Amino acid sequence: MKAVVNVFLKAGVLDSQGKAVHHALESLHFNNVSNVRVGKQIIFNLDENNEQKAMEDVTKMCEELLANTVIEDYKIELIK
């Protein structure tokens, strides 16, 4: 099973990297862009056939390592 984890800053947390990307896009004359947020994506294979167990394992990975849950949220997608 493949796990895709998207980690992104919580709403209300200043995203300085997103601001820098937004500024760069504007300097390239892409003026129709707003509210740029930058996150990270982590993709890995998981040797687990039980979807519920896989979700529990990946959630625990996110809570303990992959995301800083004080300032970040995450979304998990499992692909069989």
C-alpha positions as CSV (number, residue, x, y, z in Angstrom):
1,M,0.0,0.0,0.0
2,K,1.2,3.5,-0.8
3,A,0.8,6.4,1.7
4,V,0.7,10.0,0.6
5,V,1.0,12.5,3.4
6,N,0.5,16.2,2.8
7,V,1.7,18.5,5.6
8,F,0.8,22.2,5.6
9,L,0.8,25.0,8.1
10,K,-2.4,25.6,10.0
11,A,-4.6,28.5,9.1
12,G,-3.5,31.6,10.9
13,V,0.2,30.5,11.0
14,L,2.4,32.9,9.0
15,D,3.8,31.2,5.9
16,S,6.9,33.2,5.1
17,Q,7.8,30.7,2.3
18,G,4.4,31.2,0.8
19,K,4.8,34.9,1.0
20,A,8.1,34.7,-0.8
21,V,6.6,32.5,-3.6
22,H,3.7,34.9,-3.9
23,H,6.1,37.9,-4.3
24,A,8.1,36.0,-6.9
25,L,5.0,35.1,-8.9
26,E,3.9,38.7,-8.9
27,S,7.4,39.8,-10.1
28,L,6.9,37.4,-13.0
29,H,3.5,39.2,-13.7
30,F,1.3,36.4,-12.4
31,N,-1.0,38.9,-10.7
32,N,-4.0,36.7,-10.4
33,V,-2.5,34.6,-7.6
34,S,-3.4,35.1,-3.9
35,N,-3.0,33.3,-0.6
36,V,0.0,31.2,-1.5
37,R,0.8,28.5,1.1
38,V,3.7,26.1,0.8
39,G,3.6,22.6,2.3
40,K,5.4,19.3,1.9
41,Q,4.4,15.9,0.6
42,I,5.8,12.6,1.9
43,I,5.2,9.4,-0.1
44,F,6.2,6.0,1.0
45,N,5.2,2.3,0.6
46,L,3.7,0.6,3.6
47,D,3.8,-3.2,4.0
48,E,0.3,-3.5,5.3
49,N,-2.9,-4.8,3.6
50,N,-5.4,-3.8,6.3
51,E,-6.5,-0.2,5.4
52,Q,-7.6,0.6,8.9
53,K,-4.3,-0.5,10.5
54,A,-2.4,1.4,7.8
55,M,-4.3,4.6,8.5
56,E,-3.6,4.1,12.3
57,D,0.1,3.6,11.6
58,V,0.5,6.6,9.3
59,T,-1.5,8.8,11.6
60,K,0.8,7.8,14.4
61,M,3.8,8.6,12.2
62,C,2.4,12.0,11.5
63,E,1.7,12.7,15.1
64,E,5.2,11.6,16.3
65,L,7.5,12.6,13.4
66,L,6.2,13.8,10.1
67,A,4.2,16.9,11.2
68,N,4.7,19.4,13.9
69,T,1.1,19.3,15.1
70,V,1.4,22.5,17.1
71,I,1.6,24.5,13.8
72,E,0.9,22.0,11.1
73,D,-2.1,19.9,9.9
74,Y,-1.8,16.9,7.6
75,K,-3.9,14.8,5.3
76,I,-3.4,11.2,4.6
77,E,-4.2,9.3,1.4
78,L,-3.8,5.5,1.1
79,I,-3.5,4.0,-2.3
80,K,-3.8,0.2,-2.8
